[in-house]
């Protein structure tokens, strides 16, 4: 299967997205989703909508990983890589904008860096 690898950069973007998914699920879950669910001062509808969104992000990251790995092995799927590249760049830019807008520490909201790595690998994949 590795012999069929056609785009190392898309593969790297897929691996980076997969690692981001694992980080989101297994590190972020206990730190963010757990306290959200235990919160008593957030209305249940808001709490569970946010929890639902947490899972949407998890699914999106897993799909992004697959959406880069597939075109890494099948160059006919470059449209898929373009879609996920645009999404990764948009997620990165929105993260940077949110950090700046809400005057947060980039160290406490590191999503920009994770999506920055994915975006850089994906863009490199389109340039090769």
N, C-alpha and C positions, 0 to 999 in steps of 0.2 A: 504493500500500500504506500509506503514512504517513497518507493521508486516512482510512483505516479504523481508526486508532489510537483505542481506546476508553478506555484506562486508562494514562495517562502514568506513574503510579507503578509499576505492574507492569512496564511497559517499562523503567523505570529500574532496578528490581530485577533484571530479566533481563540488562540490560547490565552491572550491577555484578557479577552472578554470572559472566557471561562473561569480564569482565576479571579476576576472581578466578581463574577457570580458567586463563586465559593466564598469569597471574602464578605460579600453582601449577606449571604445566607447564614454562614456559620460564625462570623465575627460581629456583623452588624445586627443580626437577629437578637441575640441576647442583650446587646447594648441599646438598641433602638426599639425594636418591636416588642420585646418583653416589657420594658417600662411603660410603653404606650398602652399595652393591654392591662397592666396593673393599675393604671391611673384611675383615680376616683373622681377627679375634677374635670374630666372631659366627657361630654355627652356621648352616650353609646353610639349614636349614628355617626358622629364625627370620628370616634375611636375606630369603629369597624370599617368605615370608608378608608381611613388611613391605613389600616391593617390590610385591607383589600389591595390598596395601591402598592403596599410593600410586596405583596405576592406578584402583582403585575410587573414590578421592576425585576423581581427574580426571574420570572418567565421571559421577560424581554432580554435580559442578559444571557440566558441560556440560548435563546433563539439567535441573538447576535453572534454568539460563539459559533453556532452551527452555520449561520449565514455567512461567515467568513471562511470557515474550514471547508465547506462544500466547494466554493469557487477556487480554493487553493488547490484542489484536486481536479476540478472540472472547469476549464476556462470558458465554457459556454454559459456559465452561471455568473458572469461579470455584472449583470444587472442587479443580482442579489447583493454582490459586494458593494456596488454603488449605493444601493438603498441603505445598507447598514453603515457605510462610511458617512453618508449624510446624517444619519441618526446619531452616530458617535460624535461627530463634530458639533451637532446641535446640542447634544447633552453636555458636552464640554463647555461650549460657549454659555449655555444657560447656567451652568454651575458657577462659572466665573462671574457672570452678571449678578447672580443671586448673592454670592459672597460679597461682592463690591456694594451692591444695593443695600443689603441688610447689615453691612459693616461687620461681617463675621470673619473669624480667623480662617485663612486658607488651610491651616493645619487641622482645624476641627471639622472642616467640610472638605475632605480631600477628593471628592468625586471628580473635580476638574482634572486632577493629575491622572487618575485611572482612565478616564475617557480621553485624556490627552495622549496617553501611550497608545491606546487602541486606535485613535484617529491618525496618529503619526505613522503607525505600521500600515494602516489601511491606505493612506494617501501614498506611501512609498510603494505599496502593491499596485496601485493604479499607474504609477510612473515607471514601473519596470516592464 
